[in-house]
Amino acid sequence: MEMTKPMQPPLDAYSQIVAGVAAELTGKVASLRVPRQGSGRAGESLGSAVVYTSDGFLLTNAHVVGSAQSGTASFGDGTSAPFTTVGADPLSDLAVLRAAGPTPPPAKLGEADELVVGQLVVAVGNPLGLAGSVTAGVVSALGRSLPTRSGSAARLVEDVIQTDAALNPGNSGGALADSQARVVGINTAVAGVGLGLAVPVNATSRRIISALMQHGRVRRAYLGLVSAPAPLPVQPRERWSRSSGLRVVEVVPGGPAARAGLRAGDLLLTAGGQPVEKAQDLQRLMFAEAIGRPLAITVFRNGALVDVIAEPAELVAA
């Protein structure tokens, strides 16, 4: 009598995916030891970093390296290498390091803008100094904002990924990957029990990483306004075929927006010819090339469309 094989339980497919991602990525996520700086505290802080290029560049969080210029990266194959900090950008919580020795092959990058809520994600890092730890979960929410600060300059990291994959101290700087082992985020914070956040890997973060690799810092333009998404009234909604814009909540006195005549209550529709519906739409325009150049902005004010020309200044973190 021929014996039939028992059916595979549903969990097996899930397990195979997670195990496959772990096998692909664990060796490509380094454990970092970073000397503590200042405040009379001796010792080291721990974190993680993802191998980004074949010639030794690593990605991590700016808060992991802080003001440290060097440290040690250890890999799952038992090798370690000293690293130097190429550049750190606290306003995006991203940093680029350069290892002084051989590194594993780089991880493949994905596209965070293609994620959907409920999608499986796998976190790989070194929580509490435990190298090569893997946790899995789902994308709990998208579009979250993470407040960041550098000196007196403050910014929101937009479209942060929220996940229920367990993250602990030391996971920061590690990889958040999709089911195909593509890195879609850099784990950045533990926001609470069962809640983790990751900086997305997308066009904006790639641009920041490129600037850090080339120049060691990110130059940003500055308009001097605080805004929030708001629904459009009927007239501009019909003309622009969309339902929301950015409401100006506050204008910094003497700043570029104030000099251009923007006011609290204005509803921003376009900037530089591009539609603006959320803070990221404006922030992605605020890079070095915008500094000192005229920027056309259209707003809806008191029932009418108003065009203004602003000239963004350079954002100074001090």
C-alpha positions as CSV (number, residue, x, y, z in Angstrom):
1,M,0.0,0.0,0.0
2,E,1.5,3.3,-1.1
3,M,2.0,5.8,1.7
4,T,0.9,9.4,1.1
5,K,3.2,12.2,2.3
6,P,1.6,14.3,4.9
7,M,0.7,17.8,3.8
8,Q,3.1,20.5,4.7
9,P,1.7,22.9,7.4
10,P,1.1,26.5,6.2
11,L,3.8,27.7,8.5
12,D,6.5,26.0,6.5
13,A,6.2,28.4,3.5
14,Y,6.5,31.4,5.9
15,S,9.5,29.7,7.6
16,Q,11.2,29.1,4.3
17,I,10.9,32.8,3.4
18,V,12.3,34.0,6.7
19,A,15.1,31.4,6.7
20,G,16.0,32.4,3.1
21,V,16.2,36.1,4.0
22,A,18.3,35.3,7.1
23,A,20.7,33.2,5.1
24,E,21.1,35.9,2.5
25,L,21.5,38.9,4.8
26,T,22.9,37.8,8.2
27,G,26.5,37.8,6.9
28,K,26.0,41.3,5.3
29,V,24.9,43.0,8.5
30,A,27.8,44.0,10.7
31,S,27.9,44.4,14.4
32,L,29.3,47.8,15.4
33,R,31.3,48.9,18.4
34,V,31.5,52.6,18.6
35,P,33.5,54.5,21.3
36,R,31.3,56.7,23.5
37,Q,32.0,60.4,23.2
38,G,31.9,63.1,25.9
39,S,30.0,63.4,29.1
40,G,32.8,61.5,30.9
41,R,31.3,58.1,29.9
42,A,33.8,55.5,29.0
43,G,33.1,52.4,27.0
44,E,31.3,51.6,23.8
45,S,27.9,51.7,22.3
46,L,26.5,48.9,20.1
47,G,24.7,49.0,16.8
48,S,24.4,47.4,13.4
49,A,25.4,48.4,9.8
50,V,24.5,47.1,6.4
51,V,27.2,46.4,3.7
52,Y,26.3,48.8,0.9
53,T,29.1,48.5,-1.7
54,S,31.7,45.9,-2.6
55,D,34.5,48.3,-1.7
56,G,33.6,48.7,2.0
57,F,30.9,51.3,2.4
58,L,28.4,50.5,5.1
59,L,25.0,52.1,6.0
60,T,23.8,52.7,9.5
61,N,22.0,55.3,11.6
62,A,23.5,58.7,12.4
63,H,22.5,58.2,16.1
64,V,24.5,55.0,16.2
65,V,27.8,56.7,15.4
66,G,27.0,60.0,17.0
67,S,30.1,62.2,16.8
68,A,32.5,59.2,16.7
69,Q,34.9,59.2,13.8
70,S,35.8,55.5,14.0
71,G,35.0,52.2,15.5
72,T,35.0,48.5,14.7
73,A,32.7,46.4,12.5
74,S,32.5,42.7,13.0
75,F,30.9,40.2,10.6
76,G,29.2,36.8,10.9
77,D,32.2,35.0,9.3
78,G,34.3,36.0,12.3
79,T,36.2,38.8,10.6
80,S,36.3,42.4,11.8
81,A,37.6,45.6,10.4
82,P,38.1,49.1,11.7
83,F,35.8,51.7,10.2
84,T,35.9,55.5,9.7
85,T,32.8,57.7,9.6
86,V,32.5,59.1,6.0
87,G,29.5,61.2,6.8
88,A,26.5,61.4,9.1
89,D,23.2,63.2,8.6
90,P,21.2,63.5,11.9
91,L,18.2,65.0,10.0
92,S,17.6,61.8,8.2
93,D,19.3,59.5,10.8
94,L,21.5,58.0,8.2
95,A,25.3,57.6,8.2
96,V,27.9,56.1,5.8
97,L,30.9,54.3,7.1
98,R,34.0,52.9,5.3
99,A,35.6,49.7,6.5
100,A,39.4,49.5,6.3
101,G,39.4,45.7,5.5
102,P,37.6,43.1,3.4
103,T,33.8,43.0,3.8
104,P,31.1,40.5,2.7
105,P,29.3,41.2,-0.6
106,P,26.8,44.1,-0.5
107,A,23.1,43.6,0.3
108,K,20.6,44.2,-2.4
109,L,18.5,47.3,-2.0
110,G,14.8,47.4,-2.5
111,E,12.2,50.2,-2.8
112,A,10.3,51.2,0.3
113,D,7.8,53.2,-1.7
114,E,6.4,49.9,-3.0
115,L,5.6,48.4,0.4
116,V,2.1,47.8,1.5
117,V,0.6,47.4,5.0
118,G,0.5,43.8,6.0
119,Q,3.6,42.8,3.9
120,L,6.1,40.4,5.5
121,V,9.4,42.0,6.6
122,V,12.4,40.6,8.3
123,A,14.8,42.6,10.6
124,V,18.4,41.5,10.7
125,G,20.7,43.1,13.3
126,N,22.6,42.7,16.5
127,P,20.3,43.5,19.4
128,L,21.9,43.8,22.8
129,G,25.2,42.7,21.2
130,L,23.8,39.4,20.1
131,A,25.2,39.2,16.6
132,G,23.2,37.9,13.6
133,S,19.7,38.1,15.2
134,V,16.7,37.7,13.0
135,T,13.1,38.7,13.7
136,A,10.1,38.8,11.4
137,G,6.8,40.6,11.3
138,V,4.7,42.7,9.0
139,V,4.6,46.3,7.9
140,S,2.2,47.7,10.5
141,A,1.8,51.2,9.0
142,L,3.3,53.5,6.4
143,G,3.7,57.2,6.2
144,R,4.7,57.7,9.8
145,S,7.0,60.7,10.7
146,L,10.1,60.6,12.9
147,P,11.1,63.9,14.4
148,T,14.9,64.5,14.2
149,R,17.2,67.3,15.2
150,S,20.7,68.6,14.6
151,G,21.6,71.6,16.7
152,S,18.7,74.1,16.4
153,A,17.6,72.6,13.0
154,A,14.6,70.2,13.2
155,R,13.1,68.0,10.5
156,L,10.7,65.1,10.1
157,V,11.9,62.0,8.4
158,E,8.8,61.2,6.3
159,D,7.3,57.9,5.3
160,V,9.0,56.0,8.1
161,I,8.1,52.3,8.1
162,Q,6.4,51.0,11.2
163,T,6.8,47.2,11.8
164,D,6.0,44.8,14.6
165,A,9.2,42.8,14.0
166,A,10.9,42.8,17.3
167,L,13.6,45.5,17.6
168,N,15.9,46.0,20.6
169,P,18.9,48.3,21.4
170,G,21.6,47.3,19.0
171,N,19.2,46.7,16.1
172,S,19.6,50.3,15.1
173,G,21.5,50.5,11.7
174,G,20.5,47.0,10.8
175,A,18.5,45.9,7.8
176,L,14.7,45.7,7.3
177,A,14.2,43.4,4.3
178,D,11.3,42.2,2.2
179,S,10.7,38.6,1.3
180,Q,13.2,38.6,-1.4
181,A,16.0,39.8,1.0
182,R,16.1,43.3,-0.5
183,V,16.8,46.0,2.1
184,V,13.8,48.4,2.2
185,G,14.7,50.2,5.4
186,I,17.4,50.9,8.0
187,N,16.1,50.1,11.5
188,T,16.2,53.3,13.5
189,A,14.2,53.2,16.7
190,V,12.3,51.2,19.1
191,A,9.1,53.3,19.7
192,G,7.5,51.0,22.2
193,V,6.5,47.4,22.9
194,G,5.9,45.6,19.6
195,L,6.6,48.8,17.7
196,G,9.7,49.4,15.6
197,L,10.6,52.1,13.0
198,A,12.8,52.1,10.0
199,V,14.1,54.9,7.7
200,P,12.9,53.9,4.2
201,V,15.2,53.1,1.4
202,N,13.8,55.2,-1.5
203,A,14.8,57.9,-3.9
204,T,15.2,60.5,-1.2
205,S,17.4,58.4,1.1
206,R,19.5,57.2,-1.9
207,R,20.2,60.9,-2.7
208,I,21.2,61.5,0.9
209,I,23.5,58.5,0.9
210,S,25.1,59.6,-2.3
211,A,25.8,63.1,-0.9
212,L,27.3,61.6,2.3
213,M,29.6,59.3,0.2
214,Q,30.7,62.2,-2.0
215,H,30.9,65.1,0.4
216,G,30.5,63.8,3.9
217,R,27.5,65.9,4.5
218,V,24.1,66.9,3.1
219,R,23.4,70.5,2.2
220,R,19.8,71.4,2.5
221,A,17.7,74.3,1.4
222,Y,15.4,76.0,3.9
223,L,12.1,77.8,3.4
224,G,11.1,78.6,7.0
225,L,7.6,77.3,7.3
226,V,5.7,74.7,9.1
227,S,3.0,72.9,7.2
228,A,0.5,70.0,7.5
229,P,-1.6,68.1,4.9
230,A,-5.1,69.6,4.5
231,P,-8.1,69.0,2.1
232,L,-8.6,71.2,-0.9
233,P,-11.7,73.3,-1.3
234,V,-13.9,72.5,-4.3
235,Q,-12.4,75.1,-6.7
236,P,-8.8,74.0,-6.6
237,R,-9.8,70.4,-6.2
238,E,-11.6,70.4,-9.5
239,R,-8.8,72.4,-11.2
240,W,-5.9,70.3,-9.9
241,S,-7.7,67.0,-9.9
242,R,-6.6,66.1,-6.4
243,S,-8.0,66.3,-2.9
244,S,-5.2,67.7,-0.7
245,G,-2.5,70.2,-0.4
246,L,-0.2,71.6,2.4
247,R,-1.6,74.1,4.8
248,V,0.9,76.6,6.1
249,V,0.7,76.5,9.9
250,E,3.5,78.8,10.8
251,V,6.0,81.1,8.9
252,V,9.4,81.8,10.4
253,P,9.8,85.6,10.7
254,G,12.5,86.9,8.3
255,G,12.9,83.5,6.6
256,P,12.7,82.8,2.8
257,A,8.9,82.0,3.0
258,A,8.2,85.2,4.9
259,R,10.2,87.3,2.5
260,A,8.3,85.7,-0.4
261,G,5.0,86.8,1.2
262,L,3.7,83.4,2.3
263,R,1.3,83.5,5.2
264,A,-0.1,81.2,7.8
265,G,-3.3,79.7,6.4
266,D,-2.1,79.6,2.8
267,L,-2.7,76.2,1.1
268,L,0.3,75.2,-0.9
269,L,-0.6,73.5,-4.2
270,T,2.6,73.4,-6.2
271,A,6.3,74.2,-5.7
272,G,8.8,74.3,-8.5
273,G,6.0,73.1,-10.8
274,Q,5.5,69.9,-8.8
275,P,2.3,69.1,-6.8
276,V,2.7,69.2,-3.0
277,E,0.4,67.2,-0.9
278,K,2.6,66.1,2.0
279,A,5.7,67.4,3.8
280,Q,7.9,65.0,1.8
281,D,6.9,66.6,-1.5
282,L,8.4,69.9,-0.3
283,Q,11.4,68.3,1.5
284,R,12.5,66.4,-1.5
285,L,13.0,69.8,-3.3
286,M,15.1,71.2,-0.4
287,F,18.5,70.0,-1.4
288,A,21.7,71.8,-2.4
289,E,20.7,72.8,-5.9
290,A,17.7,74.8,-4.6
291,I,19.8,77.1,-2.3
292,G,19.6,80.7,-3.6
293,R,17.5,79.8,-6.7
294,P,14.0,81.2,-7.3
295,L,11.3,78.6,-6.5
296,A,7.8,79.3,-7.9
297,I,5.1,78.4,-5.4
298,T,1.3,78.5,-6.0
299,V,-1.0,78.8,-3.1
300,F,-4.8,79.0,-2.5
301,R,-5.5,82.1,-0.4
302,N,-8.9,83.7,0.4
303,G,-10.6,81.9,-2.5
304,A,-8.0,82.8,-5.1
305,L,-4.8,81.3,-6.6
306,V,-1.7,83.3,-5.7
307,D,1.8,82.8,-7.2
308,V,4.9,83.7,-5.2
309,I,8.6,83.4,-5.8
310,A,10.7,82.2,-2.9
311,E,14.5,81.9,-2.7
312,P,15.4,79.0,-0.3
313,A,18.4,79.7,2.0
314,E,20.9,77.1,3.2
315,L,19.7,75.2,6.4
316,V,22.4,75.7,9.1
317,A,22.3,73.1,11.8
318,A,24.2,75.1,14.4
